[in-house]
Amino acid sequence: MKRSTIWILTVVMAIALLGLLAMQIFYLEKMVAMRNSQFNEIVKRSLYSVSTMLEQNETKYFLDQDLAEAEQYYSDISKNSFNFNERHEANIDTTLTTEDPASLRPANRNTLKDLNDSYQLKQEILKKQYLYQKTLLNEVILTILNESSDRPIQERADSATVATYLRSELEYNGLELPFEFAIVNRSSGVVYKTEGYSPLSQQDVYSQLLFPNDPKSKQNMLNITFPNKSDYIFSSVKFLVPSLAFTFLLLGVFLYTISVAFKQKKLSEIKNDFINNMTHEFKTPISSISIAAQMLNDDSVRKSPEMLKHVSTVINDETKRLRFQVEKVLQLSLFDRKNATMRLEEEDANANIYNVINTFKLKVEKYGGRIDANLDAEDPIIKVDRMHFTNVIFNLLDNAVKYRREDVPPELTVTTVNPDEDHIQITVADNGIGMKREDLKKIFEKFYRVSTGNLHDVKGFGLGLAYVHKMIDLFGGTIRAESEVNKGSKFIITLPLYK
């Protein structure tokens, strides 16, 4: 798959996933806002109902005060009316039973007159009753307007009554949630409050004016808070949380998949470069050996000892070169195994390094340089695989020669010291072309090769330092690099001593 195709798929999938995530977050915010608005509306409606009921209680209180007087008045009026009716009904009955028919006509006139007077009297009584009731109501209203605000708010809005009304109204509106409340005056002074009333901010407080007809200086507010409001709001939208979690999980898997795809693409390109490079590296010695073999078929070459020696030397050198390249390729298998097979033995680091230096000295001197050994470690005994340890030192020295500066003879220095009683430190330093800081972070990666600028004859597969890092890690040690461009590089190995 082409890199451009991967990028297109990445952009499309990223837009789709981010769009889905944005829609879910937007929907979640809208749901929270809607639930919060509903919550506020329920609380405000409940507070208004509580305020109205407290006003009704206030009216009932003053009506009850005048109820006894009104009942007594009505009782007296009713008693007088009853006696009057009873007396006149008796007169009528007596007249009707004692007088003869001839004498009834004048008496009837008088009786009708008395009945008319009785009716008018009843009308007057009813009128007086109406006027008294109207006066009574007016007096109650005036009393409420003038005297109600003088009563202590603790009597007008008893805490137990307010709590009962609040709980009843909130449950009636479908909000069964613990609450705390307080009564405060106009100067924000608390008249009384429940034990748990301690709002974190003013935004958590819902307020309702009590008895709005009171003078402003005597007005009080009913404040209420809900400690578990956030949990209540969240519980109504918590079904969206798994959806968001799965979306984030899908986004993470997508990013990881894209990362793996790019890594695999890069690895594929590196492997292709590796194969091309390996083919070129193998082609040169094979061609040299082939030419030398053809020369051996020439009789004149076989008859000349000097020419025969030269041809055999070429064959030998190119064979060694080919073997060395094959060994480097075989080292690649170490990176594909979880555990490399090694024979860890007690070895003298100074002795092993000295042998490698003696073997490598001729190659350094070939370029007019020198190699110095300062093997000062007093305790050089380590537990390593001899072959791999030798290859580690050889690779570091070989890199120092390959990445030398053309105008400066190579100068290599190998030192060993004991930084403490449990470790040995091996340093390989050179005066080569050096490396940039960004290269130092990647030089131990497999197939990574540092740019050599105008040096075009540096060959390799990018496996040497990766192999060195792998082996030192398996030996239980550490390796780090220090370098400056055009000043040289230094590789510092720390290994545990064998005890």
Buried (B, 14 or more C-beta within 10 A) or exposed (E): EEEEEBEEEBEEBBEEBEEBBEEBEEEBEEBBEEBBEBBEEBBEBBBEBBBEBBBEBBBEBBBEEBEEEBEEBEEEBEEEBEEBEEEBEEEBEEBEEEBEEEEEEEBBEEBEEBEEEBEEBEEEBEEEBEEBEEEBEEEBEEBBEEEBBEEEBEEBBBBEBBBEBBBBBBEEBEBEBEBBBBBBBEEEEEBBBBEEBEBEEEEBBBBBEBBEEBEEEEBBBBBBBBBEBEEBBEEBBEEBEEBEEEBEEBBEEBBEEBEEBBEEBEEEEBEEBBEEBBEEBBEBBEEBBEEBEEBEEEEEBEEEEEBBEBBEEBBEBBBEBBEEBEEBBEBBEBEEEEEBEBEBEEBBBBEBBBEBBEEBBEBBEEEEBEBEBEBEBEBBBBBBBBEBBBBBBBBBBBBBBBBBBEEBEBBBBBBBBBEEEEBBBBBBBBBBBBBEEEBBEEBBEBBBBBEEEEBEEBEBBBBBBBBBBBBBEBBEBBBEBBBEEEEBBBBBBBBBBBE
